């Protein structure tokens, strides 16, 4: 059987480079281009070592493990032992994950019947064609699939760390909602300088009159509406804000008695706040239905640890 060592080495070089890049993306590691490609070349050199008298060094599982330590050291360096172990574990996790996916694809599509009579796809000339097809086409697919899952995991983790549970109380109404803390929310009520949070209609259900959300769609009409209860009407305010297109607009907001925030094991009370009402769904996945102002946590009163 003819073995094209240069082609096998080049393919391993690209695969190892992709795995190292995915490891860096997963852990948010920064490495310069020279170290990155030097690490990929080191990893792919195992293909060349197998055809030398030094093959026994990387043939044993212990030798393979030590070689992987050297790959991670060349690519990411050594700062702390914990960081080095994280890099190594992530590299193994991705290598086994993508390698297992390639093995599954190979097993799924493996069939000698469709290429046995082909004069171009023969094992004698090229090796197992299914193996080549799976590696060349399956690896990029699994790489992008893994990267997408990693990005989604990062977003979900960020949402979890910035998420909170809310209880909004006003008069005889109680509204519970799931919230996310938006550090980019810089909206304040102009007269009192109270922070403004956002609450979607999905979270309110029937707790607030529908006319109040119609007011949110047309905030100027709140000044002349007569179908709202006096208690709610006295709590309403117009909040000016700058729209995406640069135009100056207004949104209707309501002043609650208090907002209780359960975040990171703490129960935080915030009384100096306005709640802007919106008919729009704030999260298409349903992860949250309100957006908090960061000042609510910064200046809120910690009551007790949340149970």
C-alpha positions in Angstrom: 0.0 0.0 0.0 1.3 3.4 -1.0 1.4 5.9 2.0 1.6 9.6 1.2 3.3 10.7 4.4 3.4 14.4 3.4 -0.4 14.4 2.9 -1.0 12.7 6.2 1.3 15.1 8.0 -0.3 18.2 6.4 -3.8 16.9 7.3 -2.7 16.3 10.9 -1.1 19.8 11.0 -4.4 21.4 10.1 -6.4 19.2 12.5 -4.1 19.9 15.4 -4.1 23.6 14.6 -7.9 23.6 14.6 -8.0 21.7 17.9 -5.6 24.2 19.6 -7.5 27.1 18.2 -10.8 25.7 19.6 -9.1 25.1 22.9 -8.0 28.8 23.0 -11.5 29.9 22.1 -13.1 27.7 24.7 -10.9 29.0 27.5 -10.4 32.5 26.2 -6.7 32.1 26.0 -4.4 34.4 24.1 -1.4 33.0 22.3 0.8 34.7 19.7 0.8 33.3 16.1 4.3 31.9 16.3 3.6 29.8 19.4 0.3 28.7 18.0 1.8 27.3 14.8 4.8 26.0 16.6 2.4 24.0 18.9 0.5 22.7 15.9 3.8 21.6 14.2 4.9 19.9 17.4 1.6 18.1 17.6 1.6 17.0 14.0 5.3 15.9 14.2 4.1 12.7 16.0 3.2 11.4 12.5 6.9 11.8 11.4 8.3 10.4 14.7 6.3 7.2 14.2 8.6 6.4 11.1 11.8 7.0 13.0 13.8 4.9 15.6 12.2 7.2 18.2 8.8 5.8 17.6 8.9 3.9 20.9 8.8 7.2 22.8 5.3 8.1 21.5 4.0 4.5 21.2 3.4 4.0 24.9 0.4 5.7 26.5 2.7 7.4 29.0 4.8 8.8 26.2 1.7 10.1 24.4 0.6 11.8 27.6 4.0 13.5 28.1 4.0 14.5 24.5 0.6 16.2 24.9 2.0 18.1 27.9 4.8 19.3 25.7 2.2 20.4 23.1 0.3 22.5 25.6 3.5 24.0 27.0 4.7 25.0 23.6 1.3 26.6 22.6 0.2 28.2 25.8 3.3 28.3 28.0 3.2 27.7 31.8 1.9 30.3 34.2 0.2 28.4 37.0 -0.3 24.7 37.4 -4.1 25.2 37.6 -4.1 27.1 34.3 -1.9 24.5 32.7 -4.2 21.7 33.8 -7.2 23.6 32.5 -5.5 23.9 29.1 -4.6 20.3 29.0 -8.1 19.1 30.1 -9.8 21.3 27.5 -7.5 20.0 24.7 -8.2 16.4 25.6 -11.9 17.1 25.9 -12.1 18.6 22.5 -9.8 16.0 20.9 -11.9 13.1 22.3 -15.2 14.8 21.5 -14.4 15.5 17.9 -12.5 12.3 17.5 -15.5 10.4 18.8 -17.7 12.2 16.4 -15.4 11.3 13.5 -15.4 7.7 14.5 -19.2 7.7 14.7 -19.5 9.3 11.3 -17.1 6.7 9.9 -18.9 3.8 11.4 -22.3 5.2 10.1 -21.2 5.7 6.5 -18.8 2.8 6.2 -19.8 0.4 3.4 -17.5 -1.3 1.0 -20.2 -1.9 -1.6 -20.5 1.6 -3.0 -16.8 2.0 -3.9 -15.6 -1.6 -4.2 -15.9 -1.6 -8.0 -14.6 2.0 -8.5 -11.3 2.3 -10.4 -10.6 5.6 -8.7 -11.6 4.9 -5.1 -9.5 1.9 -4.2 -7.8 1.0 -0.9 -4.6 0.2 -2.8 -4.1 3.7 -4.1 -5.6 6.0 -1.6 -6.5 4.1 1.6 -10.0 3.8 2.9 -12.0 6.4 1.0 -14.6 6.7 3.8 -11.9 7.6 6.3 -10.7 10.4 4.0 -14.1 11.7 3.3 -15.1 11.7 6.9 -11.9 13.5 8.0 -11.9 16.1 5.2 -15.6 16.9 5.4 -16.6 15.7 8.9 -13.9 17.4 10.9 -14.8 21.0 9.7 -18.4 20.3 10.4 -17.7 19.0 13.9 -15.3 21.9 14.6 -17.9 24.5 13.7 -20.6 22.5 15.6 -18.3 22.4 18.7 -17.5 26.1 18.4 -21.2 27.0 18.2 -22.0 24.9 21.3 -19.1 26.5 23.2 -20.4 30.0 22.2 -23.9 29.1 23.4 -22.5 27.7 26.7 -20.6 31.0 27.3 -23.7 33.0 26.6 -25.8 30.8 28.9 -23.2 31.0 31.6 -23.1 34.8 31.3 -26.9 34.9 31.5 -26.8 32.7 34.6 -24.2 34.9 36.3 -26.2 38.1 35.5 -29.6 36.6 36.1 -31.9 37.3 39.0 -35.4 36.6 40.4 -37.7 39.6 40.9 -40.7 40.4 43.1 -42.3 43.7 42.2 -44.9 45.1 44.7 -47.2 48.1 44.3 -50.4 48.7 46.3 -52.1 45.3 46.3 -50.3 43.9 43.3 -47.4 41.4 43.3 -45.5 40.5 40.1 -42.8 37.9 39.9 -40.3 37.9 37.0 -37.0 36.6 35.8 -34.5 39.3 35.1 -31.1 39.9 33.6 -28.7 42.6 34.7 -27.8 44.9 31.8 -24.7 47.0 32.5 -25.5 49.0 29.4 -28.8 50.2 30.8 -28.1 53.9 31.6 -31.7 55.1 31.7 -32.8 57.3 34.5 -36.0 59.2 35.4 -34.9 62.8 34.6 -36.5 64.5 37.7 -35.7 62.1 40.5 -32.7 60.4 38.8 -34.1 57.1 39.8 -32.9 54.1 37.7 -35.3 52.6 35.2 -35.8 48.9 34.6 -37.9 47.2 31.9 -40.7 44.7 32.4 -42.4 42.8 29.6 -46.1 42.2 29.4 -45.4 38.4 29.5 -44.3 38.7 33.1 -47.3 40.8 34.2 -50.0 38.5 32.7 -53.3 40.0 34.2 -51.7 41.7 37.1 -51.8 45.1 35.4 -54.6 46.6 33.3 -54.2 46.2 29.5 -54.9 49.9 29.2 -51.5 50.5 31.0 -49.7 48.7 28.1 -51.7 50.7 25.6 -50.3 53.7 27.4 -46.9 52.2 27.0 -47.4 52.1 23.2 -48.7 55.7 23.2 -47.1 57.3 26.3 -48.5 60.8 25.6 -52.0 59.5 26.0 -51.4 58.7 29.6 -52.0 62.3 30.5 -55.7 62.2 29.3 -56.7 58.6 30.0 -59.6 58.2 32.4 -59.9 54.4 32.5 -56.9 53.8 34.7 -57.2 53.5 38.5 -56.2 56.6 40.3 -53.5 54.8 42.3 -51.8 53.6 39.1 -52.2 56.9 37.3 -50.5 58.7 40.2 -47.5 56.3 39.8 -47.0 56.8 36.1 -44.3 58.9 34.6 -42.9 59.6 31.1 -39.3 58.6 30.6 -37.4 60.2 27.7 -34.9 58.1 25.9 -32.8 58.1 22.7 -34.0 55.6 20.1 -31.6 53.6 17.9 -32.2 55.9 15.0 -31.2 58.9 17.1 -34.8 60.2 17.6 -35.9 61.3 21.0 -38.9 59.3 22.3 -40.8 58.6 25.5 -41.8 55.5 27.3 -44.3 55.0 30.1 -43.0 53.8 33.5 -44.6 53.1 36.8 -43.3 53.7 40.3 -43.6 50.5 42.5 -43.6 50.4 46.3 -40.5 48.1 46.2 -38.6 45.7 44.0 -37.1 42.6 45.7 -34.1 41.1 43.9 -32.8 37.6 44.6 -29.2 37.5 43.2 -26.2 35.5 44.1 -27.7 34.3 47.4 -28.7 37.8 48.5 -32.1 39.5 48.8 -31.9 43.1 47.8 -34.6 45.7 48.3 -34.9 48.6 45.9 -37.5 51.3 46.4 -36.1 54.2 44.3 -36.8 52.8 40.9 -39.2 53.1 37.9 -40.5 50.2 35.9 -40.8 50.8 32.2 -43.5 48.7 30.6 -43.1 47.1 27.2 -45.3 44.9 25.1 -42.3 43.3 23.4 -40.8 40.0 24.4 -37.4 40.7 25.9 -36.0 37.1 25.4 -37.0 34.9 22.5 -35.9 31.9 24.4 -37.9 32.9 27.5 -34.8 33.1 29.8 -35.9 36.4 31.2 -38.8 38.9 31.0 -37.3 41.9 32.6 -34.1 44.0 32.4 -32.5 45.5 35.5 -30.6 48.7 35.9 -27.1 48.0 37.5 -27.7 50.8 40.0 -30.5 48.8 41.5 -28.0 46.3 42.9 -25.3 48.9 43.6 -27.5 51.1 45.7 -30.1 48.6 46.8 -30.5 47.5 50.4 -29.4 44.0 51.3 -32.1 42.6 53.5 -30.9 39.1 54.2 -29.5 36.1 52.4 -32.0 34.7 49.9 -33.3 31.3 51.1 
